[in-house]
Amino acid sequence: MFKLIAIYKIPNDKNAFENHYKEVHTPITKKIPLMKEVRINKVFGGPTGKSDLHLIAELCFASKEDFKKAMGTPEAAASGKDLMSFAKDIVSVHFAEEEVLKQ
Amino acid sequence: MFKLIAIYKIPNDKNAFENHYKEVHTPITKKIPLMKEVRINKVFGGPTGKSDLHLIAELCFASKEDFKKAMGTPEAAASGKDLMSFAKDIVSVHFAEEEVLKQ
């Protein structure tokens, strides 16, 4: 699986963030073509109790080719533009290849 | 899915890191009970070309109960102890609940 991973730190205004994320950003992002699924990880803590993160979102693609194609679409550009409008100061975006280890 | 997510920045010595991660840390970590799977995300870039991250590892559990139980085991303690031995300065660890959005 090839992924775009967006890591969000805790926003100053959690309610405003959640509202924009759910009502605006998620619908825009779900329009990106070729995505297999979107995984939303809601951070609730860490080993010492607290975490400085709020959310980690994973946009998942079956192949690097699909990932690259998708990144070049107007839908991906729209999602990126919206992201910068509400989360510029708290988000970092990374591209990664996932390998699943069997137990 | 409930997850422990370990985010690693780029290590100074990539070869030494990879060697320890593969030969020592992964075998120790795979012994943690109740894990559904381990997802290793190898970061290869970001929207501006580079990323400051090297790896994002996800230890996945079916329920919060399993996650909590697993975290209390000697195997999890051994994995945490080993983590601190080779990645203390570059890793951050977070607990999260994953929700998968359908397209």
N, CA and C atoms of all chains as a GROMACS GRO file, in nm:
protein
  618
    1MET      N    1   0.084  -0.119   0.000
    1MET     CA    2   0.000   0.000   0.000
    1MET      C    3   0.089   0.125   0.000
    2PHE      N    4   0.052   0.222  -0.082
    2PHE     CA    5   0.122   0.352  -0.082
    2PHE      C    6   0.029   0.456  -0.019
    3LYS      N    7   0.088   0.540   0.065
    3LYS     CA    8   0.006   0.629   0.146
    3LYS      C    9   0.056   0.772   0.146
    4LEU      N   10  -0.040   0.864   0.154
    4LEU     CA   11  -0.012   0.998   0.200
    4LEU      C   12  -0.053   1.001   0.347
    5ILE      N   13   0.040   1.040   0.434
    5ILE     CA   14   0.011   1.044   0.577
    5ILE      C   15   0.018   1.188   0.624
    6ALA      N   16  -0.094   1.237   0.679
    6ALA     CA   17  -0.099   1.374   0.732
    6ALA      C   18  -0.103   1.367   0.884
    7ILE      N   19  -0.005   1.430   0.948
    7ILE     CA   20   0.008   1.426   1.093
    7ILE      C   21  -0.030   1.564   1.148
    8TYR      N   22  -0.136   1.568   1.231
    8TYR     CA   23  -0.184   1.694   1.286
    8TYR      C   24  -0.149   1.705   1.434
    9LYS      N   25  -0.086   1.816   1.472
    9LYS     CA   26  -0.068   1.845   1.614
    9LYS      C   27  -0.201   1.893   1.673
   10ILE      N   28  -0.207   1.902   1.804
   10ILE     CA   29  -0.331   1.946   1.869
   10ILE      C   30  -0.362   2.091   1.831
   11PRO      N   31  -0.481   2.115   1.774
   11PRO     CA   32  -0.516   2.252   1.733
   11PRO      C   33  -0.554   2.339   1.853
   12ASN      N   34  -0.539   2.469   1.838
   12ASN     CA   35  -0.579   2.560   1.945
   12ASN      C   36  -0.727   2.551   1.973
   13ASP      N   37  -0.806   2.548   1.865
   13ASP     CA   38  -0.951   2.541   1.878
   13ASP      C   39  -0.997   2.406   1.824
   14LYS      N   40  -1.011   2.308   1.916
   14LYS     CA   41  -1.046   2.173   1.873
   14LYS      C   42  -1.183   2.166   1.805
   15ASN      N   43  -1.279   2.242   1.856
   15ASN     CA   44  -1.413   2.236   1.798
   15ASN      C   45  -1.416   2.289   1.655
   16ALA      N   46  -1.348   2.402   1.634
   16ALA     CA   47  -1.343   2.460   1.499
   16ALA      C   48  -1.271   2.364   1.404
   17PHE      N   49  -1.162   2.304   1.453
   17PHE     CA   50  -1.088   2.207   1.372
   17PHE      C   51  -1.176   2.089   1.334
   18GLU      N   52  -1.238   2.029   1.433
   18GLU     CA   53  -1.321   1.909   1.409
   18GLU      C   54  -1.433   1.940   1.310
   19ASN      N   55  -1.491   2.055   1.328
   19ASN     CA   56  -1.602   2.095   1.241
   19ASN      C   57  -1.556   2.108   1.096
   20HIS      N   58  -1.445   2.179   1.074
   20HIS     CA   59  -1.394   2.195   0.938
   20HIS      C   60  -1.349   2.060   0.881
   21TYR      N   61  -1.283   1.982   0.964
   21TYR     CA   62  -1.230   1.853   0.918
   21TYR      C   63  -1.342   1.762   0.869
   22LYS      N   64  -1.448   1.757   0.948
   22LYS     CA   65  -1.559   1.665   0.918
   22LYS      C   66  -1.650   1.717   0.805
   23GLU      N   67  -1.682   1.847   0.814
   23GLU     CA   68  -1.784   1.902   0.724
   23GLU      C   69  -1.726   1.947   0.589
   24VAL      N   70  -1.598   1.986   0.589
   24VAL     CA   71  -1.539   2.043   0.467
   24VAL      C   72  -1.425   1.955   0.414
   25HIS      N   73  -1.324   1.932   0.498
   25HIS     CA   74  -1.202   1.867   0.446
   25HIS      C   75  -1.224   1.721   0.406
   26THR      N   76  -1.297   1.647   0.488
   26THR     CA   77  -1.318   1.505   0.455
   26THR      C   78  -1.396   1.487   0.324
   27PRO      N   79  -1.507   1.557   0.305
   27PRO     CA   80  -1.578   1.543   0.176
   27PRO      C   81  -1.491   1.580   0.055
   28ILE      N   82  -1.410   1.686   0.066
   28ILE     CA   83  -1.321   1.725  -0.044
   28ILE      C   84  -1.217   1.615  -0.070
   29THR      N   85  -1.159   1.563   0.039
   29THR     CA   86  -1.051   1.465   0.027
   29THR      C   87  -1.101   1.332  -0.028
   30LYS      N   88  -1.222   1.294   0.010
   30LYS     CA   89  -1.278   1.167  -0.039
   30LYS      C   90  -1.300   1.165  -0.190
   31LYS      N   91  -1.296   1.284  -0.250
   31LYS     CA   92  -1.314   1.291  -0.398
   31LYS      C   93  -1.187   1.255  -0.474
   32ILE      N   94  -1.072   1.246  -0.405
   32ILE     CA   95  -0.948   1.211  -0.475
   32ILE      C   96  -0.963   1.074  -0.539
   33PRO      N   97  -0.935   1.062  -0.668
   33PRO     CA   98  -0.956   0.933  -0.736
   33PRO      C   99  -0.853   0.828  -0.697
   34LEU      N  100  -0.886   0.703  -0.721
   34LEU     CA  101  -0.796   0.586  -0.707
   34LEU      C  102  -0.765   0.547  -0.563
   35MET      N  103  -0.821   0.618  -0.466
   35MET     CA  104  -0.794   0.583  -0.326
   35MET      C  105  -0.864   0.454  -0.288
   36LYS      N  106  -0.791   0.365  -0.221
   36LYS     CA  107  -0.850   0.241  -0.170
   36LYS      C  108  -0.932   0.269  -0.045
   37GLU      N  109  -0.874   0.345   0.045
   37GLU     CA  110  -0.946   0.382   0.166
   37GLU      C  111  -0.876   0.498   0.237
   38VAL      N  112  -0.950   0.558   0.331
   38VAL     CA  113  -0.895   0.662   0.416
   38VAL      C  114  -0.902   0.611   0.559
   39ARG      N  115  -0.789   0.615   0.629
   39ARG     CA  116  -0.785   0.573   0.769
   39ARG      C  117  -0.760   0.695   0.855
   40ILE      N  118  -0.853   0.718   0.948
   40ILE     CA  119  -0.841   0.833   1.038
   40ILE      C  120  -0.803   0.779   1.176
   41ASN      N  121  -0.685   0.817   1.224
   41ASN     CA  122  -0.638   0.776   1.356
   41ASN      C  123  -0.655   0.890   1.455
   42LYS      N  124  -0.747   0.873   1.549
   42LYS     CA  125  -0.768   0.976   1.652
   42LYS      C  126  -0.677   0.946   1.770
   43VAL      N  127  -0.583   1.036   1.794
   43VAL     CA  128  -0.484   1.013   1.900
   43VAL      C  129  -0.547   1.041   2.035
   44PHE      N  130  -0.531   0.946   2.130
   44PHE     CA  131  -0.590   0.966   2.263
   44PHE      C  132  -0.486   0.966   2.374
   45GLY      N  133  -0.358   0.958   2.340
   45GLY     CA  134  -0.258   0.960   2.446
   45GLY      C  135  -0.126   0.905   2.400
   46GLY      N  136  -0.040   0.879   2.498
   46GLY     CA  137   0.091   0.822   2.470
   46GLY      C  138   0.144   0.755   2.596
   47PRO      N  139   0.266   0.701   2.589
   47PRO     CA  140   0.319   0.625   2.702
   47PRO      C  141   0.328   0.704   2.833
   48THR      N  142   0.346   0.836   2.822
   48THR     CA  143   0.354   0.916   2.944
   48THR      C  144   0.220   0.982   2.976
   49GLY      N  145   0.116   0.940   2.907
   49GLY     CA  146  -0.017   0.995   2.932
   49GLY      C  147  -0.064   1.080   2.816
   50LYS      N  148   0.010   1.189   2.792
   50LYS     CA  149  -0.032   1.282   2.686
   50LYS      C  150   0.045   1.262   2.556
   51SER      N  151  -0.014   1.309   2.447
   51SER     CA  152   0.053   1.317   2.318
   51SER      C  153   0.036   1.459   2.267
   52ASP      N  154   0.130   1.506   2.186
   52ASP     CA  155   0.116   1.639   2.126
   52ASP      C  156   0.041   1.633   1.993
   53LEU      N  157   0.000   1.510   1.955
   53LEU     CA  158  -0.072   1.494   1.828
   53LEU      C  159  -0.223   1.483   1.851
   54HIS      N  160  -0.298   1.523   1.747
   54HIS     CA  161  -0.444   1.518   1.753
   54HIS      C  162  -0.498   1.409   1.661
   55LEU      N  163  -0.439   1.400   1.543
   55LEU     CA  164  -0.495   1.314   1.438
   55LEU      C  165  -0.385   1.272   1.342
   56ILE      N  166  -0.394   1.149   1.292
   56ILE     CA  167  -0.308   1.105   1.182
   56ILE      C  168  -0.400   1.046   1.076
   57ALA      N  169  -0.399   1.106   0.956
   57ALA     CA  170  -0.485   1.058   0.848
   57ALA      C  171  -0.400   0.987   0.743
   58GLU      N  172  -0.450   0.875   0.694
   58GLU     CA  173  -0.378   0.798   0.592
   58GLU      C  174  -0.466   0.785   0.468
   59LEU      N  175  -0.418   0.838   0.355
   59LEU     CA  176  -0.486   0.815   0.227
   59LEU      C  177  -0.413   0.701   0.159
   60CYS      N  178  -0.484   0.593   0.133
   60CYS     CA  179  -0.420   0.468   0.090
   60CYS      C  180  -0.447   0.433  -0.056
   61PHE      N  181  -0.340   0.394  -0.125
   61PHE     CA  182  -0.347   0.358  -0.267
   61PHE      C  183  -0.282   0.221  -0.288
   62ALA      N  184  -0.333   0.148  -0.387
   62ALA     CA  185  -0.286   0.010  -0.408
   62ALA      C  186  -0.144   0.004  -0.463
   63SER      N  187  -0.105   0.105  -0.541
   63SER     CA  188   0.028   0.102  -0.603
   63SER      C  189   0.088   0.242  -0.608
   64LYS      N  190   0.219   0.247  -0.632
   64LYS     CA  191   0.285   0.376  -0.643
   64LYS      C  192   0.234   0.451  -0.765
   65GLU      N  193   0.201   0.376  -0.868
   65GLU     CA  194   0.147   0.437  -0.990
   65GLU      C  195   0.014   0.508  -0.961
   66ASP      N  196  -0.076   0.438  -0.891
   66ASP     CA  197  -0.204   0.499  -0.854
   66ASP      C  198  -0.182   0.622  -0.766
   67PHE      N  199  -0.089   0.609  -0.672
   67PHE     CA  200  -0.058   0.719  -0.581
   67PHE      C  201  -0.013   0.842  -0.658
   68LYS      N  202   0.081   0.821  -0.751
   68LYS     CA  203   0.134   0.933  -0.830
   68LYS      C  204   0.026   0.996  -0.918
   69LYS      N  205  -0.053   0.909  -0.984
   69LYS     CA  206  -0.163   0.960  -1.067
   69LYS      C  207  -0.258   1.045  -0.985
   70ALA      N  208  -0.296   0.993  -0.869
   70ALA     CA  209  -0.393   1.062  -0.783
   70ALA      C  210  -0.339   1.198  -0.739
   71MET      N  211  -0.210   1.202  -0.704
   71MET     CA  212  -0.150   1.327  -0.656
   71MET      C  213  -0.151   1.436  -0.764
   72GLY      N  214  -0.159   1.394  -0.889
   72GLY     CA  215  -0.159   1.491  -0.999
   72GLY      C  216  -0.298   1.542  -1.038
   73THR      N  217  -0.401   1.501  -0.968
   73THR     CA  218  -0.538   1.538  -1.007
   73THR      C  219  -0.582   1.671  -0.944
   74PRO      N  220  -0.680   1.738  -1.007
   74PRO     CA  221  -0.737   1.860  -0.948
   74PRO      C  222  -0.799   1.833  -0.810
   75GLU      N  223  -0.852   1.713  -0.790
   75GLU     CA  224  -0.913   1.679  -0.660
   75GLU      C  225  -0.807   1.679  -0.548
   76ALA      N  226  -0.688   1.626  -0.578
   76ALA     CA  227  -0.580   1.627  -0.478
   76ALA      C  228  -0.534   1.770  -0.452
   77ALA      N  229  -0.527   1.850  -0.559
   77ALA     CA  230  -0.488   1.991  -0.542
   77ALA      C  231  -0.589   2.065  -0.455
   78ALA      N  232  -0.718   2.035  -0.475
   78ALA     CA  233  -0.823   2.100  -0.396
   78ALA      C  234  -0.811   2.061  -0.248
   79SER      N  235  -0.781   1.934  -0.224
   79SER     CA  236  -0.766   1.888  -0.086
   79SER      C  237  -0.646   1.954  -0.019
   80GLY      N  238  -0.535   1.964  -0.094
   80GLY     CA  239  -0.415   2.029  -0.041
   80GLY      C  240  -0.439   2.177  -0.013
   81LYS      N  241  -0.512   2.242  -0.102
   81LYS     CA  242  -0.542   2.385  -0.084
   81LYS      C  243  -0.629   2.406   0.040
   82ASP      N  244  -0.729   2.319   0.056
   82ASP     CA  245  -0.814   2.330   0.175
   82ASP      C  246  -0.734   2.303   0.302
   83LEU      N  247  -0.647   2.203   0.296
   83LEU     CA  248  -0.564   2.169   0.413
   83LEU      C  249  -0.487   2.291   0.461
   84MET      N  250  -0.425   2.363   0.366
   84MET     CA  251  -0.346   2.481   0.402
   84MET      C  252  -0.433   2.593   0.460
   85SER      N  253  -0.563   2.591   0.426
   85SER     CA  254  -0.654   2.697   0.472
   85SER      C  255  -0.689   2.686   0.620
   86PHE      N  256  -0.680   2.564   0.676
   86PHE     CA  257  -0.724   2.549   0.815
   86PHE      C  258  -0.621   2.481   0.906
   87ALA      N  259  -0.512   2.424   0.846
   87ALA     CA  260  -0.421   2.344   0.931
   87ALA      C  261  -0.274   2.369   0.900
   88LYS      N  262  -0.246   2.474   0.826
   88LYS     CA  263  -0.110   2.502   0.780
   88LYS      C  264  -0.006   2.493   0.893
   89ASP      N  265  -0.041   2.547   1.010
   89ASP     CA  266   0.057   2.558   1.118
   89ASP      C  267   0.070   2.431   1.204
   90ILE      N  268  -0.020   2.335   1.183
   90ILE     CA  269  -0.017   2.218   1.273
   90ILE      C  270   0.000   2.086   1.199
   91VAL      N  271   0.003   2.090   1.065
   91VAL     CA  272   0.007   1.964   0.990
   91VAL      C  273   0.143   1.943   0.921
   92SER      N  274   0.184   1.816   0.914
   92SER     CA  275   0.296   1.779   0.826
   92SER      C  276   0.251   1.661   0.741
   93VAL      N  277   0.297   1.659   0.615
   93VAL     CA  278   0.250   1.559   0.519
   93VAL      C  279   0.368   1.476   0.469
   94HIS      N  280   0.348   1.345   0.467
   94HIS     CA  281   0.456   1.251   0.431
   94HIS      C  282   0.403   1.145   0.335
   95PHE      N  283   0.492   1.096   0.249
   95PHE     CA  284   0.457   0.988   0.157
   95PHE      C  285   0.529   0.862   0.204
   96ALA      N  286   0.460   0.748   0.205
   96ALA     CA  287   0.521   0.626   0.258
   96ALA      C  288   0.469   0.501   0.190
   97GLU      N  289   0.552   0.397   0.194
   97GLU     CA  290   0.510   0.265   0.147
   97GLU      C  291   0.490   0.177   0.269
   98GLU      N  292   0.372   0.114   0.274
   98GLU     CA  293   0.339   0.029   0.388
   98GLU      C  294   0.369  -0.117   0.359
   99GLU      N  295   0.436  -0.179   0.457
   99GLU     CA  296   0.458  -0.324   0.453
   99GLU      C  297   0.391  -0.381   0.578
  100VAL      N  298   0.309  -0.485   0.560
  100VAL     CA  299   0.242  -0.546   0.674
  100VAL      C  300   0.317  -0.672   0.715
  101LEU      N  301   0.359  -0.676   0.843
  101LEU     CA  302   0.429  -0.794   0.894
  101LEU      C  303   0.327  -0.891   0.952
  102LYS      N  304   0.341  -1.015   0.916
  102LYS     CA  305   0.256  -1.118   0.976
  102LYS      C  306   0.311  -1.153   1.113
  103GLN      N  307   0.223  -1.197   1.200
  103GLN     CA  308   0.265  -1.240   1.335
  103GLN      C  309   0.343  -1.370   1.329
  104MET      N  310  -0.991  -0.046   1.509
  104MET     CA  311  -0.855  -0.088   1.541
  104MET      C  312  -0.791   0.012   1.639
  105PHE      N  313  -0.725  -0.040   1.740
  105PHE     CA  314  -0.649   0.044   1.832
  105PHE      C  315  -0.500   0.024   1.806
  106LYS      N  316  -0.427   0.134   1.806
  106LYS     CA  317  -0.288   0.127   1.761
  106LYS      C  318  -0.191   0.199   1.854
  107LEU      N  319  -0.072   0.145   1.861
  107LEU     CA  320   0.044   0.220   1.907
  107LEU      C  321   0.116   0.264   1.780
  108ILE      N  322   0.138   0.394   1.767
  108ILE     CA  323   0.205   0.447   1.648
  108ILE      C  324   0.338   0.509   1.690
  109ALA      N  325   0.446   0.456   1.634
  109ALA     CA  326   0.581   0.508   1.664
  109ALA      C  327   0.631   0.582   1.541
  110ILE      N  328   0.661   0.711   1.559
  110ILE     CA  329   0.706   0.797   1.450
  110ILE      C  330   0.856   0.825   1.467
  111TYR      N  331   0.935   0.782   1.368
  111TYR     CA  332   1.080   0.797   1.374
  111TYR      C  333   1.126   0.905   1.278
  112LYS      N  334   1.204   1.001   1.330
  112LYS     CA  335   1.271   1.097   1.241
  112LYS      C  336   1.390   1.029   1.175
  113ILE      N  337   1.447   1.095   1.077
  113ILE     CA  338   1.561   1.037   1.005
  113ILE      C  339   1.679   1.021   1.100
  114PRO      N  340   1.731   0.898   1.114
  114PRO     CA  341   1.845   0.876   1.205
  114PRO      C  342   1.974   0.927   1.144
  115ASN      N  343   2.070   0.959   1.230
  115ASN     CA  344   2.202   1.002   1.181
  115ASN      C  345   2.269   0.891   1.101
  116ASP      N  346   2.263   0.771   1.156
  116ASP     CA  347   2.326   0.657   1.090
  116ASP      C  348   2.217   0.560   1.043
  117LYS      N  349   2.175   0.576   0.917
  117LYS     CA  350   2.063   0.497   0.865
  117LYS      C  351   2.094   0.347   0.866
  118ASN      N  352   2.216   0.310   0.831
  118ASN     CA  353   2.251   0.167   0.825
  118ASN      C  354   2.244   0.102   0.963
  119ALA      N  355   2.299   0.171   1.062
  119ALA     CA  356   2.296   0.117   1.199
  119ALA      C  357   2.152   0.106   1.248
  120PHE      N  358   2.072   0.209   1.216
  120PHE     CA  359   1.931   0.208   1.255
  120PHE      C  360   1.859   0.089   1.190
  121GLU      N  361   1.870   0.077   1.060
  121GLU     CA  362   1.800  -0.029   0.986
  121GLU      C  363   1.841  -0.166   1.038
  122ASN      N  364   1.968  -0.182   1.066
  122ASN     CA  365   2.018  -0.310   1.114
  122ASN      C  366   1.956  -0.345   1.249
  123HIS      N  367   1.959  -0.250   1.341
  123HIS     CA  368   1.901  -0.277   1.473
  123HIS      C  369   1.750  -0.298   1.462
  124TYR      N  370   1.686  -0.216   1.380
  124TYR     CA  371   1.540  -0.224   1.367
  124TYR      C  372   1.497  -0.362   1.317
  125LYS      N  373   1.567  -0.408   1.216
  125LYS     CA  374   1.529  -0.536   1.152
  125LYS      C  375   1.573  -0.657   1.233
  126GLU      N  376   1.696  -0.652   1.283
  126GLU     CA  377   1.754  -0.772   1.346
  126GLU      C  378   1.718  -0.785   1.494
  127VAL      N  379   1.693  -0.671   1.559
  127VAL     CA  380   1.670  -0.676   1.705
  127VAL      C  381   1.530  -0.628   1.741
  128HIS      N  382   1.495  -0.505   1.699
  128HIS     CA  383   1.371  -0.445   1.749
  128HIS      C  384   1.246  -0.516   1.696
  129THR      N  385   1.245  -0.549   1.568
  129THR     CA  386   1.126  -0.614   1.511
  129THR      C  387   1.099  -0.750   1.575
  130PRO      N  388   1.199  -0.838   1.587
  130PRO     CA  389   1.172  -0.967   1.654
  130PRO      C  390   1.121  -0.951   1.798
  131ILE      N  391   1.176  -0.855   1.873
  131ILE     CA  392   1.130  -0.832   2.011
  131ILE      C  393   0.985  -0.783   2.010
  132THR      N  394   0.956  -0.690   1.919
  132THR     CA  395   0.824  -0.627   1.916
  132THR      C  396   0.716  -0.726   1.871
  133LYS      N  397   0.752  -0.815   1.778
  133LYS     CA  398   0.654  -0.913   1.729
  133LYS      C  399   0.609  -1.012   1.837
  134LYS      N  400   0.683  -1.016   1.948
  134LYS     CA  401   0.644  -1.106   2.059
  134LYS      C  402   0.531  -1.049   2.146
  135ILE      N  403   0.499  -0.920   2.127
  135ILE     CA  404   0.390  -0.860   2.207
  135ILE      C  405   0.260  -0.936   2.178
  136PRO      N  406   0.192  -0.984   2.282
  136PRO     CA  407   0.071  -1.064   2.259
  136PRO      C  408  -0.047  -0.980   2.210
  137LEU      N  409  -0.146  -1.048   2.151
  137LEU     CA  410  -0.275  -0.991   2.111
  137LEU      C  411  -0.269  -0.897   1.989
  138MET      N  412  -0.151  -0.877   1.931
  138MET     CA  413  -0.140  -0.789   1.815
  138MET      C  414  -0.204  -0.854   1.692
  139LYS      N  415  -0.285  -0.777   1.621
  139LYS     CA  416  -0.344  -0.826   1.496
  139LYS      C  417  -0.241  -0.821   1.384
  140GLU      N  418  -0.171  -0.709   1.375
  140GLU     CA  419  -0.065  -0.697   1.276
  140GLU      C  420   0.025  -0.579   1.307
  141VAL      N  421   0.140  -0.577   1.239
  141VAL     CA  422   0.233  -0.464   1.248
  141VAL      C  423   0.245  -0.406   1.108
  142ARG      N  424   0.222  -0.275   1.098
  142ARG     CA  425   0.236  -0.206   0.968
  142ARG      C  426   0.357  -0.114   0.974
  143ILE      N  427   0.450  -0.138   0.883
  143ILE     CA  428   0.571  -0.056   0.877
  143ILE      C  429   0.560   0.036   0.756
  144ASN      N  430   0.557   0.166   0.782
  144ASN     CA  431   0.549   0.266   0.674
  144ASN      C  432   0.686   0.329   0.652
  145LYS      N  433   0.744   0.299   0.538
  145LYS     CA  434   0.875   0.356   0.505
  145LYS      C  435   0.854   0.487   0.430
  146VAL      N  436   0.895   0.597   0.493
  146VAL     CA  437   0.870   0.729   0.435
  146VAL      C  438   0.970   0.755   0.323
  147PHE      N  439   0.919   0.797   0.207
  147PHE     CA  440   1.009   0.824   0.094
  147PHE      C  441   1.002   0.968   0.044
  148GLY      N  442   0.927   1.053   0.111
  148GLY     CA  443   0.923   1.192   0.067
  148GLY      C  444   0.802   1.265   0.121
  149GLY      N  445   0.778   1.381   0.062
  149GLY     CA  446   0.664   1.464   0.101
  149GLY      C  447   0.630   1.558  -0.013
  150PRO      N  448   0.529   1.643   0.007
  150PRO     CA  449   0.482   1.730  -0.102
  150PRO      C  450   0.591   1.822  -0.158
  151THR      N  451   0.687   1.860  -0.074
  151THR     CA  452   0.794   1.949  -0.122
  151THR      C  453   0.918   1.870  -0.160
  152GLY      N  454   0.906   1.737  -0.165
  152GLY     CA  455   1.019   1.653  -0.203
  152GLY      C  456   1.069   1.571  -0.086
  153LYS      N  457   1.116   1.642   0.017
  153LYS     CA  458   1.174   1.572   0.131
  153LYS      C  459   1.076   1.563   0.249
  154SER      N  460   1.103   1.468   0.336
  154SER     CA  461   1.034   1.456   0.464
  154SER      C  462   1.140   1.446   0.572
  155ASP      N  463   1.108   1.490   0.693
  155ASP     CA  464   1.202   1.475   0.806
  155ASP      C  465   1.183   1.341   0.877
  156LEU      N  466   1.086   1.262   0.828
  156LEU     CA  467   1.059   1.132   0.890
  156LEU      C  468   1.124   1.018   0.814
  157HIS      N  469   1.153   0.911   0.887
  157HIS     CA  470   1.216   0.793   0.828
  157HIS      C  471   1.117   0.677   0.821
  158LEU      N  472   1.041   0.660   0.931
  158LEU     CA  473   0.957   0.539   0.946
  158LEU      C  474   0.840   0.571   1.038
  159ILE      N  475   0.726   0.511   1.007
  159ILE     CA  476   0.612   0.516   1.100
  159ILE      C  477   0.565   0.372   1.118
  160ALA      N  478   0.572   0.323   1.242
  160ALA     CA  479   0.531   0.186   1.269
  160ALA      C  480   0.399   0.185   1.344
  161GLU      N  481   0.310   0.094   1.304
  161GLU     CA  482   0.180   0.083   1.369
  161GLU      C  483   0.164  -0.057   1.426
  162LEU      N  484   0.146  -0.067   1.557
  162LEU     CA  485   0.112  -0.194   1.620
  162LEU      C  486  -0.040  -0.195   1.640
  163CYS      N  487  -0.107  -0.292   1.577
  163CYS     CA  488  -0.253  -0.286   1.567
  163CYS      C  489  -0.321  -0.392   1.653
  164PHE      N  490  -0.426  -0.350   1.725
  164PHE     CA  491  -0.503  -0.438   1.812
  164PHE      C  492  -0.652  -0.424   1.779
  165ALA      N  493  -0.725  -0.534   1.798
  165ALA     CA  494  -0.866  -0.536   1.759
  165ALA      C  495  -0.953  -0.448   1.849
  166SER      N  496  -0.916  -0.435   1.977
  166SER     CA  497  -0.999  -0.359   2.072
  166SER      C  498  -0.912  -0.282   2.169
  167LYS      N  499  -0.973  -0.186   2.237
  167LYS     CA  500  -0.899  -0.109   2.338
  167LYS      C  501  -0.860  -0.200   2.454
  168GLU      N  502  -0.945  -0.299   2.481
  168GLU     CA  503  -0.915  -0.394   2.589
  168GLU      C  504  -0.788  -0.474   2.556
  169ASP      N  505  -0.779  -0.525   2.434
  169ASP     CA  506  -0.660  -0.599   2.392
  169ASP      C  507  -0.537  -0.508   2.396
  170PHE      N  508  -0.555  -0.385   2.349
  170PHE     CA  509  -0.445  -0.288   2.348
  170PHE      C  510  -0.392  -0.265   2.489
  171LYS      N  511  -0.482  -0.241   2.583
  171LYS     CA  512  -0.442  -0.216   2.722
  171LYS      C  513  -0.374  -0.338   2.783
  172LYS      N  514  -0.434  -0.455   2.760
  172LYS     CA  515  -0.374  -0.578   2.812
  172LYS      C  516  -0.232  -0.596   2.759
  173ALA      N  517  -0.218  -0.577   2.628
  173ALA     CA  518  -0.087  -0.597   2.564
  173ALA      C  519   0.016  -0.500   2.620
  174MET      N  520  -0.026  -0.376   2.642
  174MET     CA  521   0.068  -0.274   2.692
  174MET      C  522   0.121  -0.308   2.832
  175GLY      N  523   0.046  -0.390   2.904
  175GLY     CA  524   0.087  -0.426   3.040
  175GLY      C  525   0.174  -0.551   3.048
  176THR      N  526   0.210  -0.608   2.935
  176THR     CA  527   0.288  -0.733   2.935
  176THR      C  528   0.439  -0.708   2.941
  177PRO      N  529   0.514  -0.808   2.989
  177PRO     CA  530   0.661  -0.798   2.988
  177PRO      C  531   0.716  -0.782   2.845
  178GLU      N  532   0.646  -0.841   2.746
  178GLU     CA  533   0.691  -0.830   2.607
  178GLU      C  534   0.685  -0.685   2.559
  179ALA      N  535   0.578  -0.612   2.597
  179ALA     CA  536   0.568  -0.470   2.559
  179ALA      C  537   0.675  -0.388   2.630
  180ALA      N  538   0.700  -0.422   2.757
  180ALA     CA  539   0.805  -0.351   2.833
  180ALA      C  540   0.941  -0.373   2.768
  181ALA      N  541   0.966  -0.496   2.722
  181ALA     CA  542   1.095  -0.527   2.657
  181ALA      C  543   1.110  -0.449   2.527
  182SER      N  544   0.999  -0.438   2.451
  182SER     CA  545   1.003  -0.362   2.326
  182SER      C  546   1.029  -0.214   2.354
  183GLY      N  547   0.963  -0.160   2.455
  183GLY     CA  548   0.983  -0.020   2.492
  183GLY      C  549   1.126   0.007   2.539
  184LYS      N  550   1.179  -0.087   2.616
  184LYS     CA  551   1.316  -0.072   2.666
  184LYS      C  552   1.416  -0.073   2.550
  185ASP      N  553   1.394  -0.166   2.457
  185ASP     CA  554   1.484  -0.172   2.341
  185ASP      C  555   1.472  -0.044   2.257
  186LEU      N  556   1.348   0.004   2.241
  186LEU     CA  557   1.325   0.126   2.163
  186LEU      C  558   1.410   0.242   2.218
  187MET      N  559   1.408   0.256   2.349
  187MET     CA  560   1.483   0.366   2.413
  187MET      C  561   1.634   0.348   2.395
  188SER      N  562   1.677   0.222   2.374
  188SER     CA  563   1.821   0.196   2.362
  188SER      C  564   1.881   0.242   2.229
  189PHE      N  565   1.795   0.253   2.125
  189PHE     CA  566   1.852   0.286   1.994
  189PHE      C  567   1.783   0.404   1.925
  190ALA      N  568   1.668   0.450   1.978
  190ALA     CA  569   1.592   0.553   1.905
  190ALA      C  570   1.536   0.663   1.995
  191LYS      N  571   1.584   0.670   2.118
  191LYS     CA  572   1.530   0.764   2.217
  191LYS      C  573   1.518   0.907   2.162
  192ASP      N  574   1.620   0.951   2.088
  192ASP     CA  575   1.624   1.091   2.045
  192ASP      C  576   1.546   1.120   1.917
  193ILE      N  577   1.499   1.014   1.849
  193ILE     CA  578   1.433   1.038   1.720
  193ILE      C  579   1.290   0.985   1.713
  194VAL      N  580   1.243   0.919   1.820
  194VAL     CA  581   1.111   0.856   1.812
  194VAL      C  582   1.010   0.928   1.903
  195SER      N  583   0.884   0.931   1.857
  195SER     CA  584   0.774   0.969   1.946
  195SER      C  585   0.666   0.863   1.934
  196VAL      N  586   0.600   0.834   2.045
  196VAL     CA  587   0.504   0.723   2.050
  196VAL      C  588   0.366   0.776   2.087
  197HIS      N  589   0.264   0.730   2.014
  197HIS     CA  590   0.128   0.780   2.030
  197HIS      C  591   0.029   0.664   2.029
  198PHE      N  592  -0.081   0.680   2.102
  198PHE     CA  593  -0.188   0.580   2.104
  198PHE      C  594  -0.306   0.638   2.027
  199ALA      N  595  -0.370   0.557   1.940
  199ALA     CA  596  -0.478   0.611   1.857
  199ALA      C  597  -0.582   0.505   1.825
  200GLU      N  598  -0.703   0.554   1.799
  200GLU     CA  599  -0.810   0.467   1.750
  200GLU      C  600  -0.830   0.495   1.602
  201GLU      N  601  -0.829   0.388   1.523
  201GLU     CA  602  -0.842   0.402   1.377
  201GLU      C  603  -0.987   0.382   1.333
  202GLU      N  604  -1.031   0.475   1.251
  202GLU     CA  605  -1.160   0.460   1.184
  202GLU      C  606  -1.134   0.458   1.034
  203VAL      N  607  -1.191   0.360   0.964
  203VAL     CA  608  -1.171   0.351   0.820
  203VAL      C  609  -1.293   0.407   0.748
  204LEU      N  610  -1.270   0.507   0.663
  204LEU     CA  611  -1.379   0.567   0.586
  204LEU      C  612  -1.394   0.493   0.453
  205LYS      N  613  -1.515   0.459   0.421
  205LYS     CA  614  -1.540   0.397   0.291
  205LYS      C  615  -1.544   0.506   0.184
  206GLN      N  616  -1.509   0.467   0.064
  206GLN     CA  617  -1.514   0.563  -0.046
  206GLN      C  618  -1.659   0.592  -0.087
   0.00000   0.00000   0.00000
